[in-house]
């Protein structure tokens, strides 16, 4: 059993990590050349974005120069509402992110109480979002939308590859993915139902450490950055 222990109020709560991945493609316009140039300049000269890195982008300038941002948010709102998740984006934080591929990782040590909702904004460059535990691969293209449990090991890898290889992600701008991400609270009843998440599943002794962590059969684990396999935590 894969369990996420996460802070809820002043306590540590447990929940089963969901293997459900919700995905689709929404119709969004291509960003303008001015916005694309801003992103290219940011990722190539200011961020020092290396292969496998996932980093937050400055967002205020983009929102001013990108009038179609509201259309993207509306498209995602329509998609999530169709999934039975009404208004889930309204109360959730959003960020603009960039990755030059992504080493396999999970995010439940920092976002154990959340699921991620991502909207990819760049064209198809031959990369997939790969969930190592389930084997599910989602081709990344403009408009790809996905919701998944932060406790699921995932990475961005070259299509057809068996794992993450830094050599697949050169300094070429075509190896960078830009996406919007929302943090959705897993305790939202609609989201928990959609992802089939069960709560309070760990024995009390597992919560005594009082830290955010992922447990596999009761033992703390982390992920191999190349394969996504579970490894004992240090």
Secondary structure, 3 states (H helix, E strand, C coil): CEEEEEEECCEEEEEECCCCEEEEECCCCCCCHHHHHHHHHHHHHHCCCCCCCEEECCCHHHHHHCCCHHHHHHHHHHHHHHCCCCCCCCCCCEEEEEECCEEEECCHHHHCCEEEEEEECCCCCCEEEEECCCCCEEECCCCEEEEEECCCCEEEEECCCCCCCHHHCCCCHHHCEEEEEEEEECCCHHHHHHHCCCECCCCHHHHCCCCCEEEECCEEEEECCCCCCEEECC
